[in-house]
Amino acid sequence: MLKAHESGDTTRLMTEIGRKARAAARPLAIASAERKHAALIGMADAILRRQEDILDANAIDVKNGEEAGLSGSFMDRLQLTPGRIRDMADGIRAIADLRDPVGEVIAEWDRPNGLHIERVRTPLGVIGVIYESRPNVTADAGALCLKAGNAVILRGGSDSLNSSLAIHACLVEGLKAAKLPEDAIQLVPVADRAAVGEILKGLSGNLDVIIPRGGKSLVERVQNEARVPVFAHLEGICHLYIDKSAKLDMAVGIAVNAKMRRTGICGAAETLLVDRAVAATHLVPVLEALRKAGCEIHADEEVLAAFNDAKPATDADWVTEYLDAIISVKLVDGVAGAIEHIETFSSHHTEALVAEDAKAVERFFNEIDSAILLHNASTQFADGGEFGMGAEIGIATGKMHARGPVGVEQLTSFKYRVRGTGQLRP
């Protein structure tokens, strides 16, 4: 890969990266499952072996972030620890152990004329992943794309460039050990924002799809300017609804976990809806538990009347992805009221309800059009790893091709194989 100091011409740099990715995509698409598995295991081993190098690089990014005054949620996403590095390696191993999707026969059937038709999974080709702050995305995205037989061009945030470069070196080590093209996983080595613009243009036809993973402004730019297909979600305005049939202890535990386990992820609950029928029994215990956990509460007038340790909610609260220890709270008239609020304000990412009433659950599941719906479980399970996908590049909220966690299967397309015995069309 070209180094930043070797070229001040971002267009030329990105064109070369695109050309190399397309060249690598062809042998990668037909690489054996065994060779891809070996590469992934080599990557995981290299990450653990080079842990100190990665932590040293991350320390530079963290120091720079602190000096730049980055928010607490941003810094949480940026920070790497030995535990997070182990999780990164374990995530790659989990991807390695997944069934190889390439070549899988999705469906097959025979026609009356004797033709046998198969629909078969194939790689997408070359994928561009644009992301912010989370250096672990370098490992997740690289590994997932490789497993699905795709070449990938990674453009991480400038704030995490040192960390991403150190992780990327481990991925290349795994590719080399397995004798796969080193250019199958490339990291844009410059922080120049113009590099993103070149990716959005499609790199002279060498890019097949773009996946943005970051804040609203990044995703909006990608969706507005991209000349190739995009898998994305704009925001994670996730809701948790507590029904009148909910068990109180369960409601408390899920509410605290959904909001406070990690406040900076897209699956964190941002709005809590409580059935007005149990306001007297469930509302205050849930809000007290949230406050004790350090959560700031923005409440509507009814909630404020029952719980005064809160701030008045404004119209903006219902459409805000806080990514912080803040939650908006509102009373609603049962599951119908919850559905109405969610369908009005949701970003269609993830919604959850706590309920024992099977009819309420069924209605919630049937009438809400979001990518992920959960019953009696935290919204923080909105994650490809938790779905058994090994990992994910992100959550897609669109309705074309991929929706929900984007894992290895979602990183494939398909083709048709038709087998005949000499048939001619009349």
C-alpha distance (Angstrom), angle and dihedral (degrees) to the residues before:
residue distance angle dihedral
M1 . . .
L2 3.77 . .
K3 3.77 114.7 .
A4 3.78 121.7 -127.5
H5 3.80 93.1 -117.2
E6 3.81 91.6 52.9
S7 3.78 95.5 63.2
G8 3.77 134.5 31.0
D9 3.78 88.0 -178.2
T10 3.79 105.7 94.2
T11 3.78 92.8 -177.7
R12 3.79 92.2 55.9
L13 3.80 91.4 44.7
M14 3.80 93.3 51.5
T15 3.80 93.5 43.6
E16 3.80 89.2 55.1
I17 3.79 91.8 47.7
G18 3.80 89.9 51.2
R19 3.80 92.6 48.6
K20 3.81 91.8 50.5
A21 3.81 92.0 47.5
R22 3.80 92.0 52.8
A23 3.79 90.8 48.9
A24 3.81 90.8 50.1
A25 3.80 93.2 47.0
R26 3.81 94.3 67.6
P27 3.85 99.0 60.0
L28 3.80 90.2 35.7
A29 3.82 92.0 57.0
I30 3.81 90.2 60.9
A31 3.81 97.9 35.9
S32 3.79 114.0 127.5
A33 3.78 121.3 -105.0
E34 3.82 88.3 -119.7
R35 3.79 93.6 56.2
K36 3.81 93.0 48.0
H37 3.81 89.6 48.0
A38 3.80 90.7 52.1
A39 3.79 91.3 50.0
L40 3.80 92.2 51.1
I41 3.80 93.6 48.9
G42 3.80 88.7 48.7
M43 3.81 89.7 52.9
A44 3.80 92.6 50.8
D45 3.80 91.3 48.4
A46 3.81 91.6 49.0
I47 3.80 92.1 50.8
L48 3.79 91.1 55.0
R49 3.79 92.7 42.9
R50 3.81 92.0 50.1
Q51 3.80 95.6 41.7
E52 3.79 94.2 124.4
D53 3.80 92.1 50.5
I54 3.79 90.1 51.9
L55 3.82 92.6 47.4
D56 3.81 91.5 48.6
A57 3.80 90.9 51.5
N58 3.79 90.8 46.1
A59 3.81 91.1 51.1
I60 3.81 88.5 60.3
D61 3.81 91.1 51.5
V62 3.82 92.2 46.5
K63 3.80 92.3 49.3
N64 3.80 90.6 49.3
G65 3.79 90.1 47.8
E66 3.79 92.9 51.4
E67 3.79 91.2 49.4
A68 3.80 89.7 49.2
G69 3.81 90.8 52.7
L70 3.80 96.4 -120.3
S71 3.82 115.7 -178.7
G72 3.77 122.9 -94.9
S73 3.80 92.9 -111.1
F74 3.81 90.8 49.9
M75 3.79 91.3 49.7
D76 3.80 90.8 49.2
R77 3.79 90.1 56.5
L78 3.80 91.2 46.3
Q79 3.82 98.0 48.4
L80 3.80 119.5 97.2
T81 3.80 124.0 -164.5
P82 3.81 132.3 179.5
G83 3.81 87.1 -98.8
R84 3.79 93.2 52.6
I85 3.79 90.8 47.3
R86 3.81 90.1 52.4
D87 3.80 88.4 49.3
M88 3.81 88.9 51.3
A89 3.80 91.7 53.4
D90 3.81 91.8 43.9
G91 3.81 89.2 50.9
I92 3.80 91.0 55.2
R93 3.81 90.8 48.1
A94 3.81 89.4 51.2
I95 3.81 89.7 52.4
A96 3.80 89.9 48.6
D97 3.81 90.0 55.2
L98 3.81 93.9 52.1
R99 3.78 119.3 104.6
D100 3.80 110.3 -92.5
P101 3.81 105.6 -109.6
V102 3.82 96.7 -161.3
G103 3.78 111.7 104.7
E104 3.80 94.2 11.1
V105 3.81 112.2 147.6
I106 3.81 103.8 -127.9
A107 3.81 95.2 -176.6
E108 3.77 138.8 -9.3
W109 3.77 136.2 -174.0
D110 3.80 143.9 164.0
R111 3.78 126.5 -119.2
P112 3.83 123.7 -141.7
N113 3.81 88.5 -110.1
G114 3.80 90.5 60.7
L115 3.82 98.5 -103.2
H116 3.79 113.1 142.8
I117 3.83 112.8 -148.4
E118 3.81 127.3 -164.4
R119 3.80 129.9 -174.6
V120 3.83 106.9 -149.1
R121 3.81 132.3 -172.2
T122 3.81 116.4 -114.1
P123 3.82 132.8 176.8
L124 3.79 118.4 -93.5
G125 3.82 90.8 -129.8
V126 3.80 117.1 -130.8
I127 3.79 119.6 12.0
G128 3.79 126.9 -166.8
V129 3.80 116.2 -152.1
I130 3.80 118.0 -166.8
Y131 3.79 114.7 -172.6
E132 3.78 143.6 161.6
S133 3.79 135.0 -133.4
R134 3.84 100.3 -27.5
P135 3.83 105.0 102.6
N136 3.81 90.7 -175.4
V137 3.82 87.9 70.8
T138 3.81 86.1 72.3
A139 3.80 89.2 65.9
D140 3.81 97.5 37.0
A141 3.79 95.7 47.9
G142 3.80 94.8 42.4
A143 3.79 92.8 49.9
L144 3.80 96.1 44.4
C145 3.78 93.8 48.8
L146 3.79 91.2 48.2
K147 3.81 92.5 50.0
A148 3.81 89.6 53.1
G149 3.81 91.3 49.0
N150 3.80 96.1 -108.7
A151 3.78 130.7 134.3
V152 3.81 111.5 -132.1
I153 3.78 137.2 -156.9
L154 3.81 111.6 -155.3
R155 3.78 121.3 -157.1
G156 3.79 108.7 -178.0
G157 3.77 126.8 -174.9
S158 3.78 119.3 -79.4
D159 3.81 88.7 -122.0
S160 3.82 91.3 63.3
L161 3.81 100.0 34.7
N162 3.82 96.6 115.6
S163 3.81 92.0 49.7
S164 3.79 92.7 46.0
L165 3.80 92.5 49.7
A166 3.81 90.8 53.3
I167 3.81 92.0 49.1
H168 3.79 92.3 44.7
A169 3.80 90.4 55.6
C170 3.82 87.6 60.2
L171 3.80 91.7 51.2
V172 3.80 91.3 51.8
E173 3.80 89.3 49.5
G174 3.81 89.4 57.4
L175 3.80 92.7 48.0
K176 3.80 92.0 50.4
A177 3.80 93.0 48.5
A178 3.81 90.4 53.3
K179 3.82 92.2 44.8
L180 3.81 93.1 -118.8
P181 3.84 121.7 140.7
E182 3.80 110.5 -76.7
D183 3.80 88.8 -145.5
A184 3.80 90.4 63.0
I185 3.81 87.5 91.8
Q186 3.80 114.7 33.3
L187 3.79 128.3 174.1
V188 3.81 119.0 -154.0
P189 3.84 100.1 -118.9
V190 3.80 97.8 -155.7
A191 3.80 133.3 72.9
D192 3.81 92.5 -144.8
R193 3.82 108.3 132.1
A194 3.80 88.6 -145.1
A195 3.80 86.9 74.7
V196 3.79 88.8 69.0
G197 3.79 89.8 52.5
E198 3.80 90.6 53.9
I199 3.81 90.8 50.8
L200 3.80 90.8 50.4
K201 3.80 89.3 54.2
G202 3.80 89.0 58.1
L203 3.82 100.5 -112.0
S204 3.81 95.8 -94.2
G205 3.80 93.1 -48.0
N206 3.80 94.4 -50.1
L207 3.82 95.9 112.5
D208 3.81 121.7 78.7
V209 3.81 103.1 -178.4
I210 3.82 139.5 0.6
I211 3.79 126.3 -143.0
P212 3.82 116.0 -167.2
R213 3.79 118.6 -162.9
G214 3.76 115.1 -176.3
G215 3.78 145.9 61.2
K216 3.77 128.8 -17.8
S217 3.79 95.4 -95.5
L218 3.81 92.5 54.0
V219 3.79 94.0 47.4
E220 3.81 92.4 45.7
R221 3.79 90.5 52.5
V222 3.79 92.3 49.4
Q223 3.80 93.6 47.1
N224 3.80 92.4 46.9
E225 3.80 99.2 44.0
A226 3.80 107.8 28.4
R227 3.79 117.0 115.0
V228 3.80 92.5 -165.6
P229 3.84 130.5 57.9
V230 3.82 117.2 -71.8
F231 3.82 131.7 -151.3
A232 3.80 107.4 -159.7
H233 3.75 152.8 124.9
L234 3.78 120.3 -136.9
E235 3.80 98.3 -151.7
G236 3.78 141.7 -7.5
I237 3.80 102.6 -130.8
C238 3.79 93.7 163.6
H239 3.80 124.7 -176.5
L240 3.79 134.0 -151.7
Y241 3.81 117.2 -161.1
I242 3.81 122.3 -163.9
D243 3.80 110.1 -156.9
K244 3.80 126.3 -153.3
S245 3.82 87.7 -109.0
A246 3.81 93.9 55.9
K247 3.79 121.1 121.2
L248 3.80 106.2 -117.5
D249 3.82 97.6 -135.9
M250 3.78 90.9 49.1
A251 3.80 91.9 47.9
V252 3.80 91.5 52.1
G253 3.79 94.1 48.1
I254 3.78 95.3 46.2
A255 3.81 94.0 45.4
V256 3.82 93.0 52.8
N257 3.80 93.2 45.2
A258 3.81 94.8 44.0
K259 3.79 91.3 54.0
M260 3.79 106.8 27.5
R261 3.82 110.0 30.7
R262 3.81 89.2 85.5
T263 3.77 114.3 -12.1
G264 3.82 96.0 -170.9
I265 3.81 99.2 63.4
C266 3.79 125.7 95.4
G267 3.82 91.8 -118.5
A268 3.81 94.6 59.8
A269 3.81 113.4 117.3
E270 3.80 111.8 -109.1
T271 3.83 100.8 176.3
L272 3.80 128.8 39.8
L273 3.81 117.6 -157.8
V274 3.81 118.5 -167.6
D275 3.78 125.8 -167.2
R276 3.80 107.9 -112.1
A277 3.83 88.2 -137.1
V278 3.84 91.0 70.1
A279 3.78 99.3 34.9
A280 3.80 89.9 113.0
T281 3.81 94.6 53.5
H282 3.82 108.3 25.9
L283 3.79 109.2 27.5
V284 3.81 102.7 69.7
P285 3.84 97.2 41.7
V286 3.81 90.5 51.5
L287 3.81 93.6 47.0
E288 3.80 92.6 45.0
A289 3.79 89.7 53.7
L290 3.80 90.8 49.8
R291 3.80 92.6 49.0
K292 3.81 90.8 47.6
A293 3.81 87.9 54.0
G294 3.81 89.6 54.5
C295 3.80 100.7 -99.1
E296 3.80 122.2 148.8
I297 3.80 111.9 -137.7
H298 3.81 126.3 -145.8
A299 3.79 107.4 -167.4
D300 3.79 139.3 -174.8
E301 3.83 119.2 -121.2
E302 3.81 95.4 -90.1
V303 3.77 92.7 50.9
L304 3.81 91.8 46.5
A305 3.81 89.7 54.8
A306 3.80 89.6 58.7
F307 3.81 99.0 35.1
N308 3.79 117.9 30.1
D309 3.81 97.8 -179.5
A310 3.80 89.7 89.8
K311 3.78 142.6 80.5
P312 3.80 123.3 -112.2
A313 3.80 111.4 -96.6
T314 3.79 119.6 -125.8
D315 3.79 129.2 -156.1
A316 3.80 88.3 -97.3
D317 3.81 92.0 62.1
W318 3.79 93.6 69.3
V319 3.82 91.3 58.6
T320 3.81 99.2 38.5
E321 3.79 125.5 110.0
Y322 3.81 97.8 -155.5
L323 3.83 99.1 -176.2
D324 3.78 82.9 -165.3
A325 3.82 140.7 82.7
I326 3.81 92.6 -71.0
I327 3.79 129.4 106.5
S328 3.81 133.7 -178.6
V329 3.80 116.6 -137.5
K330 3.79 131.7 -160.2
L331 3.81 138.5 168.6
V332 3.81 116.1 -127.1
D333 3.80 136.7 -175.5
G334 3.78 101.4 -103.5
V335 3.76 127.5 -71.7
A336 3.81 91.6 -36.8
G337 3.80 90.5 58.4
A338 3.79 91.5 46.5
I339 3.81 92.1 50.9
E340 3.80 91.2 48.8
H341 3.81 92.4 51.4
I342 3.80 94.1 44.7
E343 3.80 95.2 47.7
T344 3.82 88.8 49.1
F345 3.80 99.1 48.2
S346 3.82 108.6 16.7
S347 3.80 125.0 112.6
H348 3.84 85.8 -147.0
H349 3.80 93.3 -116.4
T350 3.83 108.6 116.0
E351 3.81 135.0 -18.4
A352 3.81 130.3 177.1
L353 3.77 137.8 -170.9
V354 3.78 132.9 -161.8
A355 3.80 108.9 -147.3
E356 3.79 144.5 132.0
D357 3.81 94.4 -159.6
A358 3.81 106.7 100.4
K359 3.81 92.4 -158.2
A360 3.81 91.4 54.6
V361 3.81 90.2 49.8
E362 3.79 92.8 48.6
R363 3.80 92.4 49.6
F364 3.82 91.9 47.6
F365 3.81 91.2 50.4
N366 3.81 94.6 44.6
E367 3.80 100.5 44.7
I368 3.81 104.8 38.9
D369 3.78 115.4 83.5
S370 3.80 102.4 -155.6
A371 3.79 127.9 128.4
I372 3.83 94.4 -116.2
L373 3.81 129.1 28.5
L374 3.81 123.5 -177.7
H375 3.79 133.3 -167.9
N376 3.81 120.1 -155.1
A377 3.79 92.3 -13.1
S378 3.79 136.9 98.5
T379 3.80 120.9 -92.9
Q380 3.80 86.4 -128.0
F381 3.82 87.9 80.4
A382 3.83 86.7 75.7
D383 3.77 90.6 110.4
G384 3.79 133.9 111.0
G385 3.79 92.1 -131.0
E386 3.79 90.9 55.1
F387 3.80 89.0 48.6
G388 3.80 89.9 58.3
M389 3.81 92.9 -106.8
G390 3.81 92.0 122.4
A391 3.80 90.7 -121.8
E392 3.77 140.3 -26.7
I393 3.76 138.7 -129.7
G394 3.79 90.1 -142.3
I395 3.78 145.9 -57.4
A396 3.80 117.4 -73.6
T397 3.80 117.2 -153.0
G398 3.79 97.7 -178.9
K399 3.78 122.2 99.0
M400 3.79 101.2 -130.6
H401 3.82 120.8 93.2
A402 3.82 100.4 -34.9
R403 3.82 129.7 38.4
G404 3.78 128.8 169.6
P405 3.82 120.0 2.6
V406 3.81 110.9 9.8
G407 3.79 105.2 -138.7
V408 3.80 134.3 152.9
E409 3.81 96.9 -62.8
Q410 3.81 91.4 49.9
L411 3.82 88.3 53.3
T412 3.80 91.0 64.9
S413 3.78 135.1 76.8
F414 3.79 125.1 -166.0
K415 3.76 143.5 -124.4
Y416 3.78 133.6 -160.3
R417 3.78 124.3 -114.3
V418 3.79 113.9 -161.8
R419 3.81 119.6 -168.8
G420 3.78 121.4 -165.3
T421 3.78 141.7 171.4
G422 3.80 98.9 -137.4
Q423 3.81 100.0 -56.0
L424 3.82 117.5 171.1
R425 3.78 122.5 -161.0
P426 3.82 111.4 -120.1
